[in-house]
């Protein structure tokens, strides 16, 4: 097609794209003009300024813009496929520099480096800090009551040598944050004499991680007045702790009960408060309390009625910050109706919330990327990019692209921040000047969706098209600090359901099925569209035919449903290579649900969440693991794609949430410590033959094959995007290393000093359980005319326990079987590769058990 020259041609070629982007028809002509002339005129209408103390930039309108009056082209600063992101950044340092500036990383980097350098230059010793504190206390005419020894490289021996109780018996507060303390006994001995201690910080010490709640319990029993431990209020908290949180300076110099009469603003966020003690939280103690922040507290030791009664008693309380949904209600409207005196809720005017009849996201604190001073500029970009990324998928007349394209808009587009009530819309757009995909150029389009005043911030909806039916509030956690306690409760409830799950496995007493051969001279006709079967099935009992209507057996890649049966004239008495409702095991999200509903959380199946319906529970699990200092590495997998397409491994929460935008996925706990073969990760492909569900007859091929990664296994951050380190399917264009089954087992036994029979027995039981559980939940799977072959992928942990990865359905398994079997089975094998499908068809249709073992 020639170059497009008119608006009519432009609309005709791009009609679907214009409709999907939502571009108003009134802007089509203007858009065509700007695209065809490459007119980027956003600089005439907008300006960008730094905000959030240099952590972000925002887009402001330089003029009045009526609704749908203009459309602006936004260029893309960076477009990439996710596995290539790190490589591209490494190869293009100029790109890293530009992105760092756009994402306000340059300023942050310099601040971190300056602070680190300053700390190195000071080189303060512990004794220097103590002497300084003593001098200041002496000048104030009092004993030393407050001592902060943070990040001073104090280990157990140094702590003992300081003799803190002997030198400073009247300490009220002691902070040892970020040191190297590891012994519970040493810590208890070193502080047990501090009988007046009210606040203690051991955060980010090994002893706090290892000791957990047990250490806290012991400390509370030995320190009778401890009100604050590791930034959290203990159950002993009273006026002193509240005074400290209110910023009353005398709290650091005395252990006496502080007066709270003058407190107007009180920030108690993230203090671990279970309930508001009435001895402190009453209008007699704080008669002028005007603003209260309770975000990040579980408040599960108090009923909603008591909490409301306490808050209502403060007649001057006008501003409240609290988790929504949470202890006070599911929505902001619920809370405002219960507390009508409030004028502000979570930073939003109460009247605005009530008028609009819904909650606003503006009350959530923004989530900024975090990194250490040791992280490279590339790592910082890879972390921060999830705030800015957008995505699209390419497609043509034949198919949808398997992996999405992620991109970062230019400086103007990236400065448009989020709002639930945006005044602009942004959408990706492919311009095809010659009417072909080959000529396509990608942009984003920006246009006002309501009237915008001069100087007004220009915002967009980061989750346009996502409502609560798609878990919008939970997904916003990628950009904002949402209520952790709410998500933790959702997770805990999901765990309780799993723990209480158990189905009864039914074993049929029906007689075994027989061979379908009608006589010794009878031949079974097979129709197949799979070359692997046509080329290798040689048994004399089978012959091929070209008409599916005349076949005894249909072994096909096509889903056989009622419509196909009618169109091809198929008969009910024909045998097919698929079971009804087998999707309950061959699609990853259904497999997870089947196992969870049948067995709860069996040891052989990793924790798994459907990111279409269980984002909140996943976030809760992530937060709990983080709080307990457990590993948080997860793998995101599409529901129904093979060969690890669009699969990602990461421990970064915003990335895990946003990856689900590109198509339905499950999020599964990654197995950090797999068993290795010669230092490399591997998994095992087993072939399972399902002959009948009632009676239950299932067989396992005596051949399995180990699929081995190409690189040595490591958990280094840089390796997580390296396919050949963390994945094992190398059949498609990569170096392929297969080990003969009969060579792998003795080599593995020798390397790890294990007995393979013990491992194999666990695998056998697991495989049987998968199909038993599926049938118990879905008895409609049974069909006397169904036979099927499934590929089951299994991974072993470093303690040699099996973990189920996935179940592959018949056509996919059939394609892979020929390829893998021929590579795995050498001439010296007990089983010949060319006879593999002879064995499969013999077992399924003739009751031949050659090279097959009953499960």
NORZINOR-V822673 format. One record per backbone hydrogen bond with DSSP energy under -1.0 kcal/mol. CO is the residue of the C=O (numbers start at 1). NH is the residue of the N-H. E is the energy in kcal/mol with one decimal. If there is no record, write none. Layout:
BEGIN
((CO;NH;E) (CO;NH;E))
END
This chain:
BEGIN
((6;10;-2.3) (7;11;-2.8) (8;12;-2.3) (9;13;-2.4) (10;14;-2.5) (14;18;-3.0) (15;19;-2.2) (16;20;-2.6) (17;21;-2.1) (18;22;-1.1) (18;23;-1.8) (24;27;-1.9) (25;28;-1.3) (27;31;-2.6) (28;32;-2.4) (29;33;-2.2) (30;34;-2.2) (31;35;-2.7) (32;36;-2.7) (33;37;-1.5) (34;39;-2.5) (41;44;-1.7) (42;45;-1.7) (42;46;-1.9) (45;62;-3.3) (47;60;-2.9) (49;58;-2.8) (51;56;-1.8) (52;55;-1.5) (56;51;-2.9) (58;49;-2.1) (59;458;-3.4) (60;47;-2.2) (61;455;-3.1) (65;452;-2.7) (66;69;-1.5) (72;446;-2.0) (74;444;-2.3) (75;410;-2.2) (78;408;-2.5) (80;406;-2.7) (81;84;-2.0) (82;85;-1.6) (84;88;-2.6) (85;89;-2.2) (86;90;-2.3) (87;91;-2.0) (88;92;-1.2) (92;96;-1.5) (93;97;-2.2) (94;98;-2.2) (95;99;-2.9) (96;100;-2.6) (97;101;-1.7) (98;102;-2.3) (99;103;-2.6) (100;105;-3.4) (100;106;-1.2) (101;104;-1.2) (105;109;-3.2) (106;110;-2.2) (107;111;-2.1) (108;112;-2.7) (109;113;-2.7) (110;114;-2.6) (111;115;-2.6) (112;116;-2.6) (113;117;-2.6) (114;118;-2.7) (115;119;-2.3) (116;120;-2.0) (117;121;-2.2) (118;122;-2.0) (119;123;-1.6) (125;129;-1.8) (126;130;-2.2) (127;131;-2.8) (128;132;-2.2) (129;133;-2.2) (130;134;-2.6) (131;135;-2.5) (132;136;-2.2) (133;137;-2.1) (134;138;-2.6) (135;139;-2.4) (136;140;-1.2) (137;142;-2.2) (138;141;-1.4) (145;172;-3.3) (145;173;-2.2) (147;175;-2.5) (154;180;-2.6) (155;159;-2.4) (156;160;-2.1) (157;161;-2.0) (158;162;-1.4) (160;163;-1.1) (163;167;-2.1) (164;168;-3.1) (168;171;-1.4) (172;198;-3.0) (172;199;-1.9) (173;147;-2.2) (174;201;-2.1) (175;149;-3.2) (177;151;-3.3) (181;207;-2.5) (183;187;-2.0) (184;188;-2.6) (185;189;-2.4) (186;190;-2.4) (187;191;-1.3) (188;192;-1.4) (191;194;-2.0) (193;195;-1.8) (194;197;-1.6) (198;227;-2.2) (198;228;-2.3) (199;174;-2.2) (200;230;-2.8) (201;176;-3.0) (202;205;-1.1) (203;178;-3.0) (205;209;-1.5) (206;210;-2.8) (207;211;-2.6) (208;212;-1.7) (211;214;-1.1) (211;215;-1.1) (212;216;-1.6) (213;217;-2.5) (214;218;-2.1) (215;219;-2.6) (216;220;-2.4) (217;221;-1.5) (218;222;-1.4) (219;223;-2.0) (223;226;-1.6) (227;234;-2.4) (228;200;-2.2) (229;232;-1.8) (232;229;-2.8) (234;237;-1.8) (238;242;-1.9) (239;243;-2.7) (240;244;-2.6) (241;245;-2.3) (242;246;-1.7) (243;248;-2.4) (244;247;-1.4) (248;251;-1.9) (249;252;-1.6) (250;253;-1.3) (260;263;-1.5) (264;290;-2.7) (264;291;-2.5) (266;293;-2.4) (271;233;-3.0) (273;299;-2.5) (274;301;-2.2) (277;280;-1.5) (277;281;-3.2) (280;282;-1.7) (282;286;-2.0) (286;289;-1.3) (290;318;-2.7) (290;319;-2.3) (291;266;-2.3) (292;321;-2.2) (293;268;-2.3) (294;297;-1.1) (295;270;-2.8) (303;307;-2.3) (304;308;-2.6) (305;309;-2.2) (306;310;-2.3) (307;311;-2.3) (308;312;-2.6) (309;313;-1.2) (311;314;-1.1) (313;315;-1.2) (314;317;-1.6) (318;343;-2.7) (318;344;-2.3) (319;292;-2.3) (320;346;-2.9) (321;294;-3.9) (329;326;-2.3) (331;335;-1.6) (332;336;-2.6) (333;337;-2.2) (334;338;-1.3) (335;339;-2.1) (339;342;-1.8) (343;350;-2.8) (344;320;-1.9) (345;348;-1.5) (348;345;-2.7) (349;353;-1.7) (350;354;-2.5) (351;355;-2.2) (352;356;-1.9) (353;357;-1.2) (361;364;-2.4) (365;481;-3.5) (372;375;-1.5) (376;380;-2.0) (377;381;-2.0) (378;382;-2.5) (379;383;-1.5) (380;384;-2.9) (381;385;-2.5) (384;387;-1.9) (385;388;-1.4) (385;389;-2.1) (390;407;-2.5) (392;405;-3.2) (394;401;-3.3) (399;396;-1.9) (405;392;-2.1) (406;80;-2.5) (407;390;-2.3) (408;77;-2.0) (408;78;-1.4) (410;414;-2.9) (413;416;-1.4) (415;59;-1.1) (417;460;-2.7) (423;449;-2.2) (425;447;-1.8) (427;445;-2.9) (429;443;-2.5) (431;441;-2.2) (432;435;-2.0) (433;4;-3.0) (437;440;-1.6) (441;431;-3.0) (443;429;-2.8) (444;74;-2.6) (445;427;-1.7) (446;72;-3.0) (447;425;-2.4) (448;68;-2.4) (452;65;-2.7) (453;456;-1.8) (456;61;-2.4) (459;424;-1.6) (460;419;-1.4) (461;464;-1.3) (463;466;-2.4) (467;470;-1.7) (467;472;-1.1) (468;471;-1.7) (471;475;-2.4) (472;476;-1.7) (474;477;-1.7) (475;478;-2.0) (476;479;-2.0) (476;480;-2.3) (479;367;-3.4) (480;482;-1.2) (483;487;-1.4) (484;488;-2.5) (485;489;-1.8) (486;490;-2.0) (487;491;-2.5) (488;492;-2.7) (489;493;-2.2) (490;494;-2.0) (491;495;-2.2) (492;496;-2.1) (493;497;-1.9) (494;498;-1.9) (495;499;-2.5) (496;500;-1.3) (498;501;-1.6) (519;522;-1.2) (524;543;-2.5) (525;552;-1.6) (525;553;-2.2) (526;545;-2.1) (527;555;-2.9) (530;533;-1.1) (530;534;-2.1) (531;535;-2.5) (533;537;-2.4) (539;542;-1.7) (541;524;-3.2) (543;526;-3.1) (547;550;-1.6) (548;551;-1.0) (552;575;-2.8) (553;527;-2.9) (554;577;-1.3) (561;565;-2.4) (562;566;-2.1) (563;567;-2.3) (564;568;-2.2) (565;569;-1.0) (565;570;-2.1) (571;574;-1.5) (575;554;-3.2) (576;787;-2.3) (579;582;-1.5) (581;584;-1.8) (582;585;-2.1) (582;586;-1.8) (583;587;-1.4) (587;591;-3.0) (588;592;-2.2) (589;593;-2.0) (590;594;-2.9) (591;595;-2.5) (592;596;-2.6) (593;597;-2.6) (594;598;-1.8) (595;599;-3.3) (596;600;-1.4) (598;503;-1.5) (602;605;-1.8) (604;804;-3.1) (607;669;-2.6) (609;667;-2.7) (610;613;-1.4) (610;614;-3.3) (614;618;-2.2) (615;619;-2.7) (616;620;-2.2) (617;621;-2.4) (618;622;-2.7) (619;623;-2.6) (620;624;-2.4) (621;625;-2.6) (622;626;-2.3) (623;627;-2.5) (624;628;-2.0) (625;630;-3.1) (626;629;-1.3) (633;670;-2.0) (634;650;-2.2) (635;668;-2.7) (636;648;-1.7) (637;666;-2.9) (639;588;-2.2) (642;645;-1.7) (644;647;-1.2) (648;636;-3.2) (650;634;-2.4) (652;656;-2.2) (653;657;-2.3) (654;658;-2.4) (655;659;-2.3) (658;661;-2.2) (659;662;-1.2) (664;639;-2.0) (665;611;-2.3) (666;637;-2.4) (667;609;-2.3) (668;635;-3.0) (670;672;-1.2) (673;798;-2.3) (677;680;-1.3) (679;713;-2.8) (680;677;-2.8) (681;709;-2.7) (683;707;-2.9) (684;794;-2.5) (685;705;-1.6) (686;792;-2.8) (687;701;-2.7) (688;790;-3.0) (689;699;-2.9) (690;788;-1.9) (692;697;-2.9) (697;691;-2.2) (697;692;-1.7) (698;855;-3.0) (699;689;-2.9) (700;853;-2.8) (705;685;-2.6) (707;683;-1.9) (716;719;-1.7) (717;720;-1.1) (719;722;-2.3) (722;725;-1.6) (722;726;-1.6) (723;727;-2.2) (724;711;-2.7) (728;730;-1.1) (740;743;-1.7) (740;744;-2.7) (741;745;-1.8) (743;747;-1.5) (744;748;-2.9) (745;749;-2.7) (746;750;-2.2) (747;751;-2.3) (748;752;-2.3) (749;753;-1.5) (755;758;-1.0) (755;759;-1.1) (756;760;-3.1) (757;761;-2.1) (758;762;-1.3) (759;763;-2.1) (760;764;-2.6) (761;765;-2.0) (762;766;-2.1) (763;767;-2.8) (764;768;-2.3) (765;769;-2.1) (766;770;-1.9) (767;771;-1.4) (768;772;-2.5) (769;773;-2.9) (770;774;-1.8) (771;775;-2.1) (772;776;-2.4) (773;777;-2.0) (774;778;-2.4) (778;781;-2.4) (779;782;-1.6) (783;786;-1.9) (785;576;-2.3) (788;690;-2.6) (790;688;-3.0) (791;808;-4.0) (792;686;-2.9) (793;805;-2.9) (794;684;-3.2) (795;803;-2.4) (796;675;-2.9) (797;800;-2.3) (801;797;-2.3) (803;795;-2.6) (806;793;-2.5) (808;791;-1.6) (809;813;-2.6) (810;814;-2.9) (811;815;-2.3) (812;816;-2.1) (813;817;-2.5) (814;818;-1.4) (815;819;-1.1) (816;820;-3.1) (817;821;-3.1) (818;822;-1.8) (819;823;-1.3) (820;824;-2.5) (821;825;-3.1) (826;829;-1.7) (832;835;-1.5) (833;836;-1.6) (835;839;-2.1) (836;840;-1.9) (837;841;-2.6) (838;842;-2.1) (839;843;-2.3) (840;844;-2.3) (841;845;-2.3) (842;846;-1.7) (842;848;-2.3) (845;516;-2.5) (849;852;-2.2) (851;702;-2.5) (853;700;-3.2))
END
